[in-house]
Amino acid sequence: MKNIIYILLLFLLVGCKSTKEVKNNKLDIISSKKNSITNIVENEQLQLDTSELTLFVADPKKPITVTDEKGNKKKYENVEKLNIKKKNEAKTTNKIADKEDSEEKLEDNSTINEKGEAISDTNNFKGIAIAIAFVVGFALIGYLVFKFKR
């Protein structure tokens, strides 16, 4: 009988251990950032052409009427020689777009240490066994007091 009690006490003492765990969690996070830059360059060119016309009139006493492309009329009187200057403006606009893309990658390979404690169920059984032992001990003391009191 004594051997069984020793085996039960030894089993309760050994079985009531709590275990601690340490976990190393590694993070592999890759984040990327994309930038897109667009530069627009505007190039304007202005080209001026001038031309000159010279008209010799046969009879300077007769009036001369000159009509241009737009329909404007000009009347000249008593003219022997007529110079007409014409100006042409040519305006050209060029737009050049320059697009630039860039990409950044950030890697995070950090480690997170987690500590956790897992208490086994036998720890609860140990408390129950101690409570039962106190009840049995007090009952035994009470029984012995009443038995030897008479």
C-alpha positions in Angstrom: 0.0 0.0 0.0 2.9 2.4 0.8 4.4 1.8 -2.6 1.2 2.7 -4.4 1.0 6.0 -2.3 4.6 6.8 -3.2 4.0 6.1 -6.8 0.9 8.3 -6.8 2.7 11.2 -5.1 5.7 10.9 -7.4 3.4 10.9 -10.4 1.6 14.0 -9.2 4.8 15.9 -8.6 6.3 15.0 -12.0 3.1 15.4 -13.9 2.4 18.9 -12.6 5.0 20.7 -14.6 4.2 23.7 -16.7 6.1 24.2 -20.0 7.4 27.4 -21.5 7.6 27.9 -25.2 9.6 30.4 -27.2 8.6 30.9 -30.9 10.7 32.8 -33.4 8.5 34.1 -36.1 10.3 35.4 -39.1 8.7 38.1 -41.3 9.3 38.1 -45.0 7.5 41.3 -46.1 8.3 42.8 -49.5 6.7 46.2 -50.3 7.1 47.9 -53.6 6.6 51.6 -54.4 6.2 52.7 -58.0 6.7 56.2 -59.2 5.7 57.5 -62.6 7.0 60.9 -63.7 5.8 62.5 -66.9 7.6 65.6 -68.3 6.0 67.4 -71.1 8.2 69.8 -73.1 6.4 72.3 -75.4 8.5 73.6 -78.3 7.1 76.6 -80.2 8.6 77.8 -83.5 7.7 81.1 -85.2 8.7 81.5 -88.8 8.4 84.8 -90.5 8.5 85.1 -94.3 8.5 88.5 -96.0 8.0 89.0 -99.7 7.9 92.2 -101.7 6.1 92.9 -104.9 6.8 95.9 -107.2 4.2 97.0 -109.7 5.0 99.5 -112.4 1.9 101.3 -113.6 1.5 102.2 -117.3 -0.7 105.3 -116.7 0.0 107.0 -113.4 -3.0 109.2 -113.6 -5.5 106.3 -113.4 -6.4 104.9 -109.9 -5.3 101.4 -109.0 -7.3 99.1 -106.7 -5.4 96.2 -105.0 -7.4 93.4 -103.3 -5.6 91.0 -101.0 -6.5 87.3 -100.1 -8.7 88.4 -97.2 -10.8 90.7 -99.3 -9.4 94.0 -98.1 -9.3 96.6 -100.9 -6.9 99.5 -101.1 -7.1 102.3 -103.7 -4.0 104.1 -104.9 -4.1 107.2 -107.1 -1.4 109.0 -109.1 1.1 106.2 -108.6 3.9 105.3 -111.0 5.5 102.5 -109.0 3.9 100.4 -106.2 5.7 98.2 -103.6 3.7 95.7 -101.7 5.2 93.9 -98.8 3.7 90.6 -97.6 4.4 89.0 -94.3 3.7 85.3 -93.6 3.7 83.9 -90.1 4.0 80.2 -89.6 3.6 79.1 -86.0 4.3 75.4 -85.1 4.0 73.8 -81.7 5.5 70.5 -80.8 4.9 68.6 -77.5 7.4 66.0 -76.4 6.4 63.8 -73.5 9.1 62.1 -71.5 7.8 59.3 -69.2 10.0 57.9 -66.5 9.0 54.9 -64.3 10.9 53.9 -61.1 10.3 51.1 -58.7 11.6 50.7 -55.2 11.5 47.4 -53.2 11.8 47.2 -49.5 12.3 43.9 -47.8 11.7 43.3 -44.1 13.3 40.1 -42.7 12.9 40.8 -39.0 12.3 38.2 -36.3 9.7 38.4 -33.6 10.3 36.5 -30.4 7.1 35.3 -28.7 7.2 33.8 -25.3 4.2 31.7 -24.2 3.5 29.6 -21.2 1.3 26.6 -21.5 0.2 25.1 -18.2 -0.7 21.4 -18.3 -4.0 20.1 -17.0 -2.2 18.1 -14.3 -1.5 21.3 -12.5 -5.2 21.6 -11.9 -5.3 17.9 -10.7 -2.5 18.8 -8.3 -4.6 21.5 -6.6 -7.6 19.1 -6.4 -5.4 16.4 -4.8 -4.0 18.9 -2.3 -7.6 20.0 -1.4 -8.7 16.4 -1.0 -5.6 15.7 1.2 -6.6 18.6 3.5 -10.2 17.4 3.8 -9.0 13.9 4.6 -6.4 15.2 7.1 -9.0 17.4 8.9 -11.5 14.5 8.9 -8.8 12.2 10.4 -7.8 14.8 13.1 -11.5 15.2 13.9 -12.0 11.5 14.1 -9.0 11.1 16.4 -10.1 13.9 18.6 -13.6 12.4 19.1 -12.2 8.9 19.6 -9.7 9.8 22.3 -12.0 12.4 24.0 -14.2 9.7 25.6 
